[in-house]
Amino acid sequence: MKNSRSAATHEQTPETFISDVRTLVTEAQKLLDASDSSEGAGNGEAGSALRERFEAAQERFAELYATAKKRVVAGGKYADETIRANPYQSVALAAGVGLLIGLLVGRRGK
């Protein structure tokens, strides 16, 4: 019950998600830097391997984010162009979908 309450009060938007990920990356980098300086010569290889894996994952995340952002923008532009080209059909389709959802929700309530 506690999780559902905290989920309702903490609204997760894409901006907050990205901010949380950036904070996590910053903290992970600080931990790696601290472990590199405190390890000494014996565990330097493990720390450098971990750093390499972390940097590779960070680069991959940046690529995935850029690709997803491009796709969302392209999808939005396509939807905008389609709606502007066919305004009456778009309104009719939206009204039909709204009516269908209303009927389904109304049935479920009975």
Contacts in CASP RR format, 6 or more apart in sequence:
PFRMAT RR
TARGET T0000
AUTHOR 0000-0000-0000
METHOD contacts of the structure
MODEL  1
MKNSRSAATHEQTPETFISDVRTLVTEAQKLLDASDSSEGAGNGEAGSAL
RERFEAAQERFAELYATAKKRVVAGGKYADETIRANPYQSVALAAGVGLL
IGLLVGRRGK
18 65 0 8 1.000
21 61 0 8 1.000
25 58 0 8 1.000
28 54 0 8 1.000
29 54 0 8 1.000
32 47 0 8 1.000
32 50 0 8 1.000
32 51 0 8 1.000
32 54 0 8 1.000
35 47 0 8 1.000
35 50 0 8 1.000
36 44 0 8 1.000
36 47 0 8 1.000
36 48 0 8 1.000
36 51 0 8 1.000
39 46 0 8 1.000
39 47 0 8 1.000
82 90 0 8 1.000
83 90 0 8 1.000
END
